[in-house]
């Protein structure tokens, strides 16, 4: 889950132009950094590896607008709506700019990032041509979080950047420009690159915290912002999948999730062991019941030496005993005729009766379809089933539940 973080140069770079980069093995620490041509940039390795393109502060302008009802990041006409809302605020033609909404933007006041569309397309094409296509595009600074001051650049081109949830302000690093900062900046955290730390302390009249540029880019890569929207995103599903894949990879490999991974693995193992134990207990219980049924059969009927289907064999032996004792069973013809006489409409006589040992076929009762239903219902209560086949009523004994 390593990350290659590339700072896009504010001016178009030629084939030999160098790109500043930071390489992170875990998206939390910087392993390597420097500047190199695109073809020589390190390649992120491992599952979930990504390339994050960082748009420098001076290449982005920030605007707060109120989206109309029914308009959000997934609205097909979003670009047209944004062009109409920002037309009077932009210094360039809207057609030349790329727009991106803040994360989880909905109806109401939202922040919109704007940058040169052709420049951004050229940068992304260059990365892709070098075999390092950008997974995400993030701003170097975004209007989010508590207010923070950053001094960056070199002594000849030093900049002062104020970023907070109220916006992003980029100024020259001078005492005169520092006077334009909001009052909250006086007590806010102030970070400075080593090259301009002394200049920042002189202009701001306060101590500053040293911070290397690669550390700042790493913080930018951890932002929830993604400028890959509209024409720079193939679909909202693609963006959602990227976020899901990134989060899932972090869950699988991040050190801080190690305890959770062990707990999940232990829970799965315990559940599997519990299911196997329960299945074994159920199999033993079922086998014990089978043994009890077989023993009941062989003890009751000692002449049965081989048990194949205990319930069927027991039923057969009981029927044989009943026959030897002269006791009628439910399958006998007499029992079926007695049940039919109780269930059939009064005054009906049969023209012919057939019995094959399993079913009774009665012909000539002249039952209508409406009469068959109550007859079948009455027979069912006596343990028999009845169906009408033409003019023949077929009666069979139903299996005991």
N, C-alpha and C positions, 0 to 999 in steps of 0.2 A: 504494500500500500504506500509505496514511495511517491513523492510529488516532485515534479520539475516545475519550478515557478519562474516564469520569464517576464521581465519588465519590458514592455513594448516601448521602443524609442519614440519620442514625440515627433521626430522627423523621420520620413521614410529612409530606410537603410538599404544600401546597395547589397549585392551578393556577398561582398567581403565585410559588410558592416557587422559590428559586434553587438551582441545582446547580453545585457546583464542578467544573471540567473542565480537562483538558490536551489539547492537540492536537499530535500528532506526525506529521511528514511521512514518517518512515522507521522509526518504532517504536524509535528510539534517541536522538533529541533532541526537546526540547520547543520547538515553534514558537510556540505561543500558550497562554495559560491565563487563568483568571478564574472568574467565577461568573455565571450567567445563567438565566432561566427556560428550561424544556425547549424551548419553541418557538423560542427564539433561540440555542440551542446551535449551534456550527458543524457543518457536515455533512462527514464525511470523504469524500475524493474519490479516484478512481483505482482501478485493478484491485486486488483484495484488500483494499479499505477495510473497516474493522471498527469496531464500537462495543464498548468494554470497560467493563463495569460493575464498579466496585470496592466491595466490602463493607467498611465501616470496622471497625477493630479491636474497638471496643466492641460491635459487633453480632454477633460470632461467638464461640462457645465451642469449645474444642478438647478432644477426648477420644481417648485411645489405647485400642484394644480389640484383642482377638485373634479374628480371623474363624475360624469352624469350617471344616473341610475341605470343599471343594466349593462354597464361597461366595466370589464375587468381584463386581466391579462390574457384570457382566452377568447376575447371578443374579436371576430374577424376584422371589424372596422376600427380596431384600436388605433392603428397608425393615423388614419384620417382624423380621428377625434383628437389625438395628441397634436397633430399639425395645426388644427383649428384653435386649440387652447394655447399653444405656445407661439403662434405666428408673430405676435407683437413683441415677444420677449427675446427672440433669437437674433443674433448678429449675422447669421448666415441663412441661406434659403433652406426651408424645412426638407426639401427633397435631397439635400446634400448631407443630411444628418441621420444618425441612427439613434433610436430612442429605446429606453429600457425602464420598466417600472420597478419599484421597490419590491422586495419579497412579500408574498402574501397580500398583494395589493387588492383592495376592494373598493366599493363605492365610497366616495368622500375624498379628503385631502390625502394626496400621495406624493412621494418624491419621484421625479423623472430624471434620469441621466441622459445627457445628449453628448454625442461625439461625432467626429467626421466619419461618415460611412465609408467613403472610398479608402481613407487611411486605414480604418479597422479591417476592411476586407483585404487590403494588401498585406497587412501584418499576419492575418490568419492564414492567407494563402501561402505566405512564405514559410510559416511554421509547418503547414501541412506538406508543402513541397520538400521540406527537410526531414520528413518522416516523424514529425512531432506534432500532430494535430492537437489543437487546444480542446481539452475536455470542458473547461469552464473559462469564463471571462469575468474578472472581478476588477472593481476600481481600487486604486491605491488607497484612497480615502473615501468614506461614504458617510452620509448623514445618519449616523446611528450611535448609540451609546452615550456615555458621559463625555463632556468636552475635553479634548486633548490638543496640546500644541506640539507641532513637529517642526524642527528646523532641519533643512536638508539641502543638498547640493554641495557646491564648492564655494570658497570665499568670493570668487568673481561672479557667481550666479547663485547666490544663496536665496532660499525661499522659506517663508514661514506659512505653515498650513494649520488652520484651526478647523477641527471637525467635531461635530456633536449632532445630536438628534435635530438640532435647529438648522443644520446645513453645513456646507464646506466652504471655507474662505481661504483663498490662496493670495499671499501678499509677498512683496520683497522683504528680505530680512534686514530691515532698517528700523531705527528708533522712531522715525516719523510714521512708517507703516504700522508699527506695533501699537501706536495710539489709536488705530482704527479697530483694534480687536474689541470684542464685546466685554463687558465688565467681568463676566464669569471666567475669562481667560486668566485673570490675575491670580486666581487660586487653583487653576487647573494644573494637571500634570503636564510637564514640559519635557519632551525628548528631543535630542539633537544628535546628528551624526558627528563623529569626532572632528571632521574637517571644519565644521562651522560652530562647534560648541562654544568657543571663546567669543565669536561674533554674536551668538545668540545671548550669552550672558550679558554682553555689553549693551545690546539693544533692549533686552527685556529687564535688565537690572535684577536678575535672580539666578539662582543656581539651576542647572539643567541636568537631566539624566541622559547619559550616553546610550545611544542605541544605533547599532549597525543597520544599514539599509536592508540587508537580507532578512534580518529579524522583522522589520516592518513589512516586507513583502509576504513573509510567512503569516503574519497576523492578517494581512489583507486576504490571503488565500483561505483563511478560516472563516471569513465573513459569509453570511447567508446570501449575499448579493450574487447574481449571475446576469451579466449583460448579454448573454447568448439568447436573445429574444427576437421575435418577429422574423425577419429574413435570415437571421443568424442562428436560428434554432429550427431543426427540421419539424418538430412537433412538440406539443406540451407533453405527450407521452414519452418522448425521448428524454426530455428534461427530468421528468418524474423518475424514469428508469435510472438515469445517471445518479440522481440523489439516492434512490433505493440501493443501487449497487454500491455506491460509496459508503452509505451507512452500514450495509450488511458486511462489507469487507472490513470496516473498522471494528464491527462487533466481533468478527472472527479472529482478528489479529491484534487489535490494540491492547497494550499492556494493562490499561485500567479496567478492561473487561475480562481479565483472566479469571478472577474469582467468580464472576457470573457464568463464564463458560464452564468452569469446573462444576459449579452448582447445577447448571442445566444438564451436563453429562451425567452427574450423579443421580439426578432426578429421573432421567431416562433409564439408566441402568436399574435403579430401584423399581421403577414401574415394570420393566421387562421381567425382572426377577419375580416380582409379585404376581404378574400375570401367569408366568410359568408355574409358580407354586399353586396358584388357584386352579389352573388347568389340570395339574397333576392330582390335586385333591378331588376334583370333579370326576376325573377318569377312575380313580380308586373307588369313589362312591358308586359310580355306575357299574363297575365290575363287581362290587360287593352285592348290588341288587341283582345282577345277572346270576351270580352264584347262588343267592338265596332262592331265586325262582327255580333254578335247576334242581337244587336240593329238595324244594317243596314237591317238585314233580316226581323225582326218583323215590322220595320217601313215601309219597302217597300212592304211587303206582310202581311197585318194585319190579314189575315185568318190563318197564321201559329201561333199556340198558344204554342206549345212545340218545343223547339230547341234541336235537338239531334246532328246533324252534319250540321252546318250552310252552308258550301260550297255546299254540296250535295243537301240540301233542296233548296237552292237558285237556283242552276242549274235546278232542277226539276221544280220549279215555273216559271222560265224564259222560259223553253221549253214548259210548258203548255200555257203560254201567247202567245208564238209564234205560237203554234198550233191553238189557238182560233182566232188569227188574220190572219191565213192563210199564214204566212211567213215561208218559208222553213228554216230548220236548217241544220247544218252540218251532223247530224245523219240521215237525211231523205234519202230515196232511190234515189230521184231525184238528190240531191246534190252529192251523192256518184257516181252515173252514170255519172254526168257531169264531175266530177273530173277524173274519169277513162277514159272518152273519150278524155280528154286533155292529159293524161299521156300515153295511150296505143299507140302502133305503128299504123300508118294510115292503113286503109283497113282491119282491123280485126273486125270481128263480133262475138258476143256471141251466142252460141247454146242454153244456158239456163241461167236464172238469178233467184237467190233465195235471199230473204231478210227477216230476222227474227226480225227486229227492232234494232239490234245492229251491225250486220255485213252483208256485201254483198258478196255473193258467185257467181262467174261468171264462167261458164263452156264453153269450146270450143274456147278459144282465141288462143290456140296452141302456147303458148309462150315458147321459149327455156330458159335455165338457164341464158344465156348471155343477153337475152331480158328482163328478169324479173328484173335485177338489175337497169337499167335506169328507168323502169316503177315504181319500188318501190321508187327510189330517187325522181322522179317527184311527186308522190303521197305524199311523206313525206313533200315536200315543200308546199303542199296544206293542210297539217294537217291530212293526213291519213297514215296508215300503210298497207303494202301489203305483203302477203306470198303466195307461190305457194305450194299447197297440191295436188300432183299428177297432174291432168290436170285442177284443180279448183284453180282460183285466189281468195283469201279471202282478202277483204278490210274492215278495221275497222277505226273508227275515233280515233285518238290518243288523250290522255288526254292533256289538256292545261298545260303548265309548270307553 
